Amino acid sequence: MCKKKIAFTTLGCKVNMYDTEAMTELFQKKGYEITDFNEFADIYLINTCTVTNFGDKKSRQSIRRAKKINPNAIIAVTGCYAQVKPNEVEKIEGVNIIIGTKERNNIVEIIENYSDSTKILNKVSDIMKEKIFEELSVNNLKNHTRAYLKIQEGCNRFCSYCIIPYARGPVRSRKADEIIIEAENFAKNGFKEIVLTGIHVASYGIDLKSTSLIDIIKKIHKIKGIERIRLSSVEPLAITDEFIYELKKLPKICDHFHLSLQSGCDRTLKRMNRHYTCDEYKESVKKLRTVYPDAAITTDIIVGFPDESDEDFKESISFAREIGLAKIHVFPYSPKTGTKAAEYPNQIPANIKNLRSKEMIKTSDELNKRFLSNYVGKTKDVLFEKHIGNNIYEGHTTNYITVHAKSVNDISNKILNVKIEKILREETVFANIIHNF
């Protein structure tokens, strides 16, 4: 009997990528053959994104592409777009199963029990009623040296521009025992670095009462073989005196913090329904740099938010420069149906958003070059991840500088001390290995 073939594609964030890895393992355990999404398969699973309207569009394109490759395939659609707009997904020709952002742990059974291809099976339910973390685990990551470990699901913040709380539901924290089991498995499989990820990582534990983000970090820190712990995006108010006091006791913590900003203008932050001010953000950065003087502070900034004036935008750029950010991920505001900001007056024209985006990206490039220049001539430890050709290997410092270095030996998944020689381009430097076995 031939194995059934299944192909996956993932749109959007690292959490979605983690969820796809977990679902892939479920199918592998049942004997399915995993194939490339552009190849012929019996089943196609599209893990969708809905953060922007472009995410919706890409999700629809992926569904249509799969059906074109094999008109008789079962098309299963999961993820945020499926959760928020299941009725819209139903109208896309070729869709068979719609799952949303729960019941992913039952995905194999759902697909195997699907029999009537003339009917669409819509399993989407009210995610806002969910109270318990849906256990999905990853054990066998391939071709990686950095393991993403999902510790929580959902968000309670309801920023005015963001659809994610409606797509992922309220905060649900993963049980500490399950997190530790997965982290230990990663260590056994040779992973040296773990990235703690989720929809709103800083809120980990608020629903469990018995644990917190710092508690789970401490437990992972004790695991032999894990040499680096990296946090994905956290918000400024999570950087409390107590959090910093405990964090500085843990030498495995990477000095790279993606500290969510979204705007460097208090007026805009208020309309975004962000829960901090620029001064509070600045104070959080100050606390981090007191303990981690080499810390890379990276962030996201939205430009062209409704009613953002030229003065507001200039204020945002000035604030980014004042903080000395290492990198800015720039997003032109995109109205998202179902959010409050989409209904705000004074929406900014596309041409102005485009100009502001270019200016903010230019600012980011300048700041990144300034950040990298601080390390030319200095030594840093690098976890090398892959060979990129001509005996050149690529890796990252603890503060997430991309490093290229030459070696005739295979140094993948090794932490080596290097001397940084020059800046190659944005985010990337060339270094010489000081000690190569």
JOQUITA-V796489 format. One line per field, one symbol per residue. phi: phi as a letter, one per 30 degrees, with the letter a starting at -180 (. if undefined). psi: psi as a letter, one per 40 degrees, with the letter a starting at -180 (. if undefined). burial: I if it has 24 or more other C-alpha atoms within 12 Angstrom, else O. Layout:
phi->???
psi->???
burial->???
This chain:
phi->.dddcbbcbbcjddddddededdedddddcjdcdbdddcdbdbbccccbbebdddedddddddddddddbecddcccbjdddddbddddedddjdcbbcicbiddcedddddddbcddbccccdbdddcdbbdddbbbbbechbcccdbdcabiacdhddccceedcciddbcddeddddeddddddddjdcbbcdbldbeddejdcdicbaedddddddedddjdcbbccdebcedddcedddeddddcdddddbbdcdciacbdddedddidcacddddeddddddddcbdcedccacbccideiddedddddddddedddiddacccbdebecejcdddcddhdddedddddddddddddeddddddddddcdjccbdbcdcadcjhicccabddciddccbcadcdceiccbdbcdcaddaeibbcbcddbce
psi->hiiihiiiihiaiddddddddddddddddeeihhiideihidhhhhhiiedidddddddddddddddddgdeihhhhaadddddfdddddehhehdhhdafiedeeddddddehdgeeihhhehihdeehehhhhhihdfhifiehhhhheiiihedfieeheddddeaihhiihdddddddddddddeehehhhhiadgddeheddddeiidddddddddehhdhehhhhahiideegidddddddeegeehhfhhghhcdifhddddddefifiiddddddddddddddgdehhhiihhhifihehiddddddddddddddfidhhhhhhhhhhheidddeiifihiddddddddddddddddddddddddeeheiiihhhhdiheiffhihaiidffhhhhihheihehfihihihhdihdahehiiihhdhh.
burial->OOOOIIIIIIIIIIIIIIIIIIIIIIIOOOOIIIOOIOOIIIIIIIIIIIIIIOIIOIIIOIIIIIIOIIOOIIIIIIIIIIIIIIOOIIOIIIIIIIIIIIIIIOIIOOIOOOOOOOOIIIIIOOIIOIOOIIIIIIIIIOOOIIIIIIIIIIIIIIIIIIIIIIIIIIIIIIIIOIIIOIIIIIIOIIIIIIIIIIIIIIIIIIIOOOOIIIIIIIIIIOIOOIIIIIIIIIIIIIIOOOIIOOIIOIOIIIIIIIIIIIIIIIIIIIIIIIIIIIOIIIOIIIIIIOIIOIIIIIIIIIIIIIIIOOOIIIIIIOIIIOIIIIIIIIIIIIIIIIIOIIOOOOOIOOOOIOOIIOIIIOIIIIIIIOIIIIIIOOOIIIIIIIIOOOOIIIIIIIIIIIIIIIIOOIIIIIIIIIIIIIIOOIIIIIIIIOOOO
